[in-house]
Amino acid sequence: MSSDFIELRLAELSNYIRRAREKIGLTLNELSEQSGVAPSTIQKIESRQIIPSIAVILKIAAGLGVETGEMIAPRSLPKVDIVVQRRGQYASMSGRSGK
């Protein structure tokens, strides 16, 4: 898995947490109370200053009232261009992410 894909997924997770919190009208402090995660930690996750552990993701999901999988499962797979070339007896394959 490429580091670009991982960075994209972490950005999506951060955005998901912020949007879900705002959609249900919770402040950082209110989500903190409901999840048991410090408001400063939630703020740092939302602004991509830190990468949350799975335990923190589980707590935040519970605080938001959503399934953890909803937060971390890819909405759609990234588009990838794949080129297959035959050189002699063997084929080689290369790809790049389409953004």
C-alpha positions as CSV (number, residue, x, y, z in Angstrom):
1,M,0.0,0.0,0.0
2,S,1.5,3.3,-1.0
3,S,2.2,6.1,1.5
4,D,0.0,8.4,-0.7
5,F,-2.9,6.1,-0.2
6,I,-2.3,6.0,3.6
7,E,-2.1,9.8,3.7
8,L,-5.3,10.1,1.8
9,R,-7.1,7.7,4.1
10,L,-5.8,9.6,7.2
11,A,-7.0,12.9,5.7
12,E,-10.4,11.3,5.0
13,L,-10.6,10.0,8.6
14,S,-9.8,13.5,10.0
15,N,-12.4,15.1,7.8
16,Y,-15.0,12.5,8.7
17,I,-14.5,13.1,12.4
18,R,-14.9,16.9,12.0
19,R,-17.9,16.7,9.7
20,A,-19.7,14.1,11.9
21,R,-19.0,16.1,15.0
22,E,-20.3,19.3,13.4
23,K,-23.3,17.5,11.8
24,I,-24.6,16.4,15.2
25,G,-23.8,19.7,16.7
26,L,-21.1,18.6,19.2
27,T,-18.2,20.9,20.3
28,L,-14.8,19.4,20.9
29,N,-15.5,19.4,24.6
30,E,-18.8,17.6,24.2
31,L,-17.3,14.9,22.0
32,S,-14.5,14.7,24.5
33,E,-17.0,14.0,27.3
34,Q,-18.9,11.4,25.2
35,S,-15.7,9.6,24.0
36,G,-13.3,9.9,26.8
37,V,-10.7,11.5,24.5
38,A,-9.2,14.8,25.4
39,P,-10.5,17.8,23.4
40,S,-6.9,18.7,22.4
41,T,-6.4,15.2,21.0
42,I,-9.6,15.4,18.9
43,Q,-8.5,18.8,17.6
44,K,-5.1,17.5,16.7
45,I,-6.6,14.6,14.9
46,E,-9.1,16.8,13.0
47,S,-6.3,19.2,11.9
48,R,-4.0,16.2,11.0
49,Q,-1.3,17.1,13.6
50,I,-1.4,13.5,15.0
51,I,-2.3,10.1,13.8
52,P,-4.8,8.4,16.2
53,S,-4.4,4.9,17.5
54,I,-7.1,2.4,16.9
55,A,-8.2,2.7,20.5
56,V,-8.7,6.4,20.1
57,I,-10.6,5.8,16.8
58,L,-12.8,3.3,18.6
59,K,-13.6,5.8,21.4
60,I,-14.3,8.7,19.0
61,A,-16.6,6.4,16.9
62,A,-18.5,5.5,20.1
63,G,-18.7,9.2,21.1
64,L,-20.1,10.1,17.6
65,G,-22.5,7.1,17.7
66,V,-21.2,5.6,14.5
67,E,-19.7,2.2,13.6
68,T,-15.9,2.3,13.5
69,G,-15.9,0.7,10.1
70,E,-18.0,3.6,8.8
71,M,-15.1,5.9,9.8
72,I,-12.2,3.9,8.4
73,A,-13.6,1.9,5.4
74,P,-12.7,3.3,2.1
75,R,-15.7,5.1,0.4
76,S,-14.2,4.2,-2.9
77,L,-11.0,2.8,-4.1
78,P,-8.4,5.2,-5.6
79,K,-8.1,5.2,-9.3
80,V,-4.9,3.6,-10.6
81,D,-3.6,3.6,-14.1
82,I,-1.9,0.3,-14.9
83,V,0.4,-0.3,-17.8
84,V,1.4,-3.9,-18.8
85,Q,4.4,-4.2,-21.1
86,R,5.8,-7.3,-22.6
87,R,9.6,-7.5,-22.8
88,G,10.8,-10.7,-24.3
89,Q,9.4,-13.7,-22.4
90,Y,8.0,-11.8,-19.3
91,A,5.5,-9.1,-18.8
92,S,6.1,-6.2,-16.4
93,M,3.4,-4.0,-14.8
94,S,3.6,-0.5,-13.4
95,G,1.0,1.8,-12.0
96,R,0.4,5.2,-10.6
97,S,-2.4,6.7,-8.5
98,G,-4.8,9.0,-10.4
99,K,-5.8,11.9,-8.2
